């Protein structure tokens, strides 16, 4: 029993340890003004260090394996996917602008497998894809790679029943990862919000760790706003949202913002977060939280509006302040 407990603690430490990784990008035959663009899935802000005229170095932190997209030409969306893991301290790619080729030094077995699946998908050989995924997941049900393979590849080609069967083969130990929760949620039919649906009560902490209980709101119109510091339109539109809030009659209207940032500390320190002068909350599980699943959040920013009886009167994704104003006028007649 003692050995099992120690092993569990060790696995947890490994799973949640954060590693510092480096990505070197070498450029050949480039124009003086050509700079590759690194897109990182978890929205880390990474500023490259120029080692010389042709080599740039990106340093970032990882807590789970993932793909990074390196865009060599933003106009034509010429890019390559680079697989990274916390255990890989450094990876290197070379971009040749003359031949329009991108090569990855020491290509991983995982990249070779994904390339094979991509080829099969383009050829519409879905049965072969399912066979590969099924075998991989059966052999490695506890592996994050199995979860990644299921989450980002299976949904492209499998029926709902096949997806359910394959998902059940994954180990529940993977539920600590957010994409496990996302995949699990996608297996259940989620209805879109309907006008007249009830407000879902909740208790969440604000950026000062003070609990906010939504049951304290009575006889007010409620505007529920979902956003994150990694959402470009959310950050860009925050000044306009603050201006909008200042125009509201807060004796009649309650405004609530819920952050879907994965990194709570980053959210707290963000300059955008500190612009918010109304209920400023954060939720665990991010876009896979109960609130997001309840309102079937599809994009950010996302707004849901409720009347004084706490019934949905409007919902919309996108930063359209004028639309919000017009819907408020309709309710507050």
N, C-alpha and C positions, 0 to 999 in steps of 0.2 A: 504493500500500500504506500509506504514511504517513497519508494522508487517511482511509483506512478505519479504521486503528487509533485515530486521534484521534476519529473519529466514534463508534466503539464505546465509548471512554472517556466521551465526552460523554453518550451514551445511558444508560450505567450510572449516571452521576452524577445524571441527571434522574430515572431510575427509582427510585433509592434515596434521593433527597433528601427530607428531612422538612420539611414546611411547617406553619406555625402558622396555624390557621383560626379564625374566629369565627362563631358562630351567635347571632343576635338573636331572641328570642321576645317578641313584643308580645301583651299580653292585653287583651281588651275585655269589659266586662260580667262580670267574674269575682267570685267570692266572696272575701272577705278571706283565707280559708285555702286557696284553690285554687292549687296550685303544679304546673306541668307537669313531667313526668318525661322525661328524655332517656336513651334506651337507645342505647349506642354499641357497634357490632359487635365492636370489638377490646378491649372491657372497660377502656377508659381511665377513670380516676377523675377526673371533671370536676366541680368545684364552681362553680355559677353565681355571677356577680356581679350584684347587683341595682342596675341603673342608676337606676331610679325605681320608683314603685308599680306600674307596668304593664309594665316592660321588664326582661328578664333577659338576660345575655350569657354564653355558654359559649365558652371558649377551649380548643382541643385541638390535638394534633399529628397529622399525617397523612403516611403514606408511600405510600398508594395510594388511589384513589377508592373510595368505598363509600357505602352508604345508612345513615342514622341514623334511628331511629324516635323520634318525639316523641309521648309519650302525654299527651293533654290530660286524660283522665279514666281513672284506673287501675281504677276499679270497673267501668266499662262497656267498658274497653279501646278508648276512642275515641282514634285515633291518626292520624298522617300520616308518610309516608316522605319524607325530605329527602336528595337526592343531593348529595354533596360531593366535591370533587376538590382535590388539593394546590394547584392553580392558582387556585382560588376562595378569596380571602382572607376574604370575608364573605358570609353569606347571611342572609336575614331572612324570618320567618314571622309571621303574625298569627292568633291564636286568638280567635274570638268565641264566648263561652260561651252567649250568649243564642240566637243562631241556630244554634249547634253547627256552625260552619263554620271550616275552617282554610285560609288562603290563603298561597301561597308567592310572594314577590316575585321577578320575573325567573325564571320556570320554565325550566329547561334543556330543550334538545331531547331529551336523554336521558330526562328525566322524562316528556316527552310520549310518547316511544316506549314506555316501560315501562307507561304508563297504557293505551296502545292494546293492548299485549300482555295486560295484566290483563283488559281488556274482552273480548278474543277468547277468553281462557281460560275466563272465566265463561260465555261463549256456546258453549263446547266446540268452537271452530273451530280445531282443532289443525293442520290443513293450512296455514291462513293464518299461524299462528304460526311453523311450520317454515319457510315461505317467507320471512318477514321475517328470521328469525334467519340462515337460510342465506345470504341476500343480504348482510346486514350483515357476517357473518364472512368471506365471500368477498372483500368489498371492503376489509376492515380486519383481516386475519389477525394482525397484530402488536399490535393495540390491546388494552389491558386491558379496555375496554368490551366487546369481543367475548368475552373470557374470562368476564367477569362475566355477560353475557347467556347464554352457554352454561351456566355453572355453576348459575345461580339460576332459569333459566326453562326450558331445554330438558328437563331431567330431569323436569319436571312433566307433560310431554305427549308426549314422544317414546318410540318403542320403543328397545330396546337397540341394534339395528342402526343406527337413525337417529342415535342419540347417538354411536356409534362413528364413523360417516361424518362427522358434523359436527365431532367433536373433532379428527379428522385434518386438518381445514382450518385449525386454529389453528396459529400459528407456535410452534416449539419455544423461541423466545426468551422466551416467557411462563412457562417452567418455573421462573423465579426466584420466582414468586408461589406461595404455599402452596395457593391454591384450584386452581391448575393440577394440582398433585400430588394433591389430593383428587379432582378430576374424573377424572384418569387412573386412580387406584386404583379408583374406582367402576365403571369399565368392565370390570374383571376380576372374575369371580365369586370372592368371598372366603368361604371356609368358616368357620363359627363354630368356636371352639376345641372340641376333643373331650377328654374325660377320657382321660388316657394319652398325650396329645401331649407331645413333648419340650420342655424349656426352651430358649429361644433365647439363646445366649451373646452377650454384648456387652461393650464397653468404653465407659464414659462418664465425663466429669469431674464431680466434686462441686462444691459452691459455693465451694471454695477452689482450684479448678482442679487438683485431684489426681485422676489417672485411677483409676477403679474397674473392675477386671476381674472379671466374674462367674464366671470359671473358678476363681477363688480359693475359691469356696464349694463345700465337699464334705461329704457325709453330714449335711446339714441340711435341715429343712423351709424352704422359701422362700416369703415373702409379697411379691409384687410389687404396688406401689401406684402408680397413675397419677393425677395431680392437676394443678391450676394455681392461681395466685393469683387468676385471674379466675373461678374456679368457686366460687360462693357456698356450696354444701354442703361443699365441700372445706375452705374456710377456717373455716367454722362448726364443723366436726367435728374440726379439728386437735388441740384440747386433749384431746378424748376419745381420739384416736388416740395421743397421747403417753402418756396414762394407760395405755392398752392395751399399748403397747410396754414400759413399765416393768414390767408384770406377766409378760412373756415370759422364758423361759429361753433366753438368747441363745447358750448353748453348743449348743442344739438347733435354734434357729430364727433364720434370717436375714431381716431386714426391709429392703426396698429401696423408696425412693420415687423416682419419676421425674417431674420437672416437665415439663409440656407448654406452658409459657409461651412466647410468641413473643419477648418482650423479656427477654433473659437478665439484663441489669443490674437490671431491675425485680424479677425473681425473687430475685436475690441480696440485694437491699436489703429485701425484704418481711419484716415482723415474723413472718408465718406461716412463711416459709421457715426463719427462725432459731429456730423452736421445735423443728424436727426434730433429733433427737439420734442418728439412725441414718444409714444410707447415703442421702445427699441429693443426687440427680443431676439433670442437665438434658440434654435431647436436642434436636438440631437437627431441623427439619422438624416439630416439635411433634406434633400428633395425626395427622400423615401420615408419621411416622417408621416405620422398618422394624418396630420392636417393636409399635407400635399396629396396623399393618396385619396383622402376624403373629397377634396376639390379637384382631383385629377389634374394637377398642375402639369402643364405641357411645355411651358417656357417661362423665362423671366425677362423683365418684371411681370408679375401676375397680380391682378386686382380682383377681389371679390367684394361686392357691396351688399349690405343688408339693411332692411328697413327697421323701424323701431320695434317691430315684433320679432326681430332677429330671423327674418326670412330672406333668402337670396333674391335680389332684384336685378343684379347685373354681375357679369364676370368677363374679364378680358385679359389677354396677354399683350404686353406692349405699353410703352410710356406715352399714352394719349391723354394728356391733362384736359384738353378741351372736351373730350368725350366723357371723362369723369365729371366735369362741371355740369354738362348737360343732363347726365343721369341723376346727379344730385338734385337738380332743379325739378326733375320729374317726381322724385320721391318727396321732396320737401314742399309740396304744394299744400 
